[in-house]
Amino acid sequence: MADGLNGFIEYFNRMQKEYPKKSIEFVRCIAEGDLVALHTHQIWPDNDQYVTMDFFRFDQNGKICEHWVSIQQVPKESANPNTMY
């Protein structure tokens, strides 16, 4: 994603256009001070599923100044009954 507001908007507009059936469920949202963490479950076309963690740091004006992502695909078959949430 490109820097700035336009880069942010363009990315999500493109994702919506390219993957209209993609869904994102927000599992958890944690905020402390200038940090926010979003824990999500994403379902992409062909039922590809991912667990993601997005971390944001906001500046004194409430704008995102840092963003980190962690993503892991949910296996189609698991070796155990444990969920990823």
N, C-alpha and C positions, 0 to 999 in steps of 0.2 A: 504494500500500500504506500502510495506517495505521501510525503509530509503535507501537513496543513489540512484545513477544512475541506477544500476541494478534493484532495486526494482521498480523504475519508469518505465523502459522499460518493465520489466516482466508484470507489471500490465496492460499496454496498449496492449501488445501482447496477453495476456490472454483475455482481453475484446473483442479484434477483433476476436479471434478464437471462443469464446463462443457466441458472439452476432454479427455475420457478417452483419446483416441487421440494426443494431443500427445506428442512425445518430445523429450528433451534429451540430447545427447551432450556430455560434457565433453571438449573437445579439449586444453586446457591448464589447469593450475592453477599459479600462481606466487605464492609467499609471501616477504615480506621484512619483518622486524620486525612492526609492527602492521598491515601492509597485505597484502591477498590479492586477486589478480586471477583471474577465471574466464573462460575463452574457450570458448564453447559453440556448438553447431550445433543449432538447434531446428527440428523439423518439426511443423507445425500441420495441422489438417484441410485437405483439398483440396490437400495437398502444398505449401502455402506454407512456404518455408524461410527461416530467418533466421540470421545470424551475430550473436552477442551478446558483449559484454564487460561483466562486472560487476566493480566495484571496491568492496572493503570496507575500512573501517578499524575496528579493534577497540580498545576501551578496556582499561585495566589489569586488568579483571575478565574479559576474554575475550568481552565482549558487543559486538555490532555497534553502532557509534555513528555511522557514516557509510556511505552506499551510493550509488554512481553507476552508471548504465547507459548503454551505447552499443549501438544495435541497427541492423542494416542488412538489408533483405530481399535474398535471393539472387535475381538476375534469372533468369527462366525461360529466356531466351536471352542469351548473352554475346557481346560483340563480339570476344572473344579466348579462347584456351584456358586462361587462368590461373584457378586456383581461388582461393577466398577464404580459404584456410588456408595 
